[in-house]
Amino acid sequence: MGDDAETAGGMDAMTHGIAFWVESPGVGALRREPIAAPAPDDVQVRTLYTAISRGTEAVVFRGEVPERERMRMRAPFQHGDFPGPVKYGYLNVGVVERGPASLRGRTVFTLFPHQSRFVVPATAVVPVPDGVPARRAVLAGAVETAVNVLWDAAPLIGDRLTVVGAGMIGCAVARLARGIPGVDLAVVDADAGKRDVCMALEVPFHLPADAPGDRDIVIDTSASEEGLRLALRTAVTDGVIVEASWFGSRDVRLPLGEDFHSRRLTLRSSQVGAVAPGRRGTRSATDRLALALQLLRDPGFDTLLTDDAPWRELPAVMAAIADGGLPGLCHTIDWSDAP
């Protein structure tokens, strides 16, 4: 961290905060930033926890956002532009310090980057329900994505459903899908170490060699070519494969010859940036986020909170996640003692 951030403790905590920036691909830093005084319809939030969205934030940190996707990939409160300098992130839980009386003192979730204090419109925060601890609430983004994926996949009672990839999103999808009556659920991952996580989530785990076949729906969250190939291979005739990974600028080769057409497989994308078409007319993105927070009353989601680090270590943590040197599911950042 640079000298500016080190001296931030001596500044007025109500007018400055510490923020994480990707200065250039592979280089992150903490900056001290001024905070504008909140307008009457704004809130000032003191951050308790942020979380790193491993797949997307690693792509951003490595500078791999494709040029034609840079506008669509912008986070709601992003500052700067890809590939950098850019302040990026969207999993933030904090306490409202200033704002409307109905929100003051409330713990809220906000789609804001990694920053110790910030000001946003009051409409941009969603109160965290009673019974959901602040650290667990950072999973709202993952659970919201899982809700959207399942809206896209539209599983029915008794379906045979496979989730490929036992990362944060895949595990969130599986935890929700296990509640569908009669569903025959399987989670597949090449990492045998994910077995314990799946056992804690009460979902069946398989290695790729043992992946069941003839699946009505296969949801790929692996962000790997091998995972998507497995999804195609294990789907039943007329089955649906939902691709929920994002590959950034990487190309993926798929066997769309062979029996892809004769088995009439459907390959469908799912992305959290828009509400799934089947619910778009009746649910807003805010409705979807509020639902995700309600679902987080389930303590089973604590299984996904595998790592935590203080805010000063964020640049090193982000670099380690981006280069694959720091495994895990959800890595949270503790801002409780930040200026």
Steps between C-alpha positions, in 0.01 A plus 500: 500500500629846415571788738165665427310203637729466801433859605125472451448422868588859583239642265134574572341155484172653388648653186755242386508127440738231380428336164658215303596572139638284221769742384592290196466130414647300787563803723268602784531779756311671781420868456365765736194665344284797595133432567239753395249612763176302458207677338154471665419184302844340552650275765855485633606144570786372716612166357516192721588235240556471130546178307701415192305355209775259402419439136405848385742697717789276399418573134492873578823487701683318221372752242307237303169680449442490121496846345152456352363398842646786702181705514276203584746383766498824695401456865224731631741726694818436305747787465753502220510282192629157402774390499594765759530695710161373612315468831290188463288276722141445604478304828486748787329484841512795735312718746318820404661788693312791342177511303124462540387408852353172372847383395735654758671225698374225267730239355467514122627325189625717214647426158800718584873428450752435775500826699486583870239781474290630215187694407228364270132570437281350771326296231828318430513323837296198607456435874637170622218298664510413867667166552757549223848579641689779325779274374255245356312783331790561258385179331191684376664550160577129466154392613338759273698352210391151604136612506535640148672183377218285635241734346681450168533123547138461622538154661182303566404268784693174465752628246848352479721805550878528495708801602849493351748696711493520881608861524306774677232529230470127437465427871239774539301354209523152651395614847187661357423217256505238774174647626309412181283194578619177344802652325785257434792737563870448429797736530808421291847645551851388408628603844443214745547752782156644416338183632503630859335826395225312320448271797454807723250638249322163494538458124647189328855539364655323200834512324475540120570131438198411713264770372151359443355510150158557344447826688198714418689820586872560538614835636865581434667738745853363458635775272690225320482346155518155659202576722283616211600196293398277790167683520432425133606139542282425803176667388211279394353514150303828477684614813589858590849625581510837676837675476537723806878552478663801344817438303607861444719517189577126497381287208323170566493205258194274514402176320192632325527230236481139617156447661426859603231541233364145500440524876344846450687658789431860602791717610376809685689788660420646840632832626402700806516839327134464395211323670424166334249542213238284670486739796596830337142619474419437866827538693751783513869462578425647844231237558748230404765637738250528786402136442866397512544673835192324637639164385821574692316433825615142425814449717618234257638779282768565763679202343588725205684751722838331482746788550526845658769768497540856634459784252871584496572161339249543217752576220701186583187287541359613165827425323519153656142418399554627145810284445340190652727491804223547756226237472168511678144615444399838641787715628369783716682822590454643852474882502393534863811697607545696176496882504 
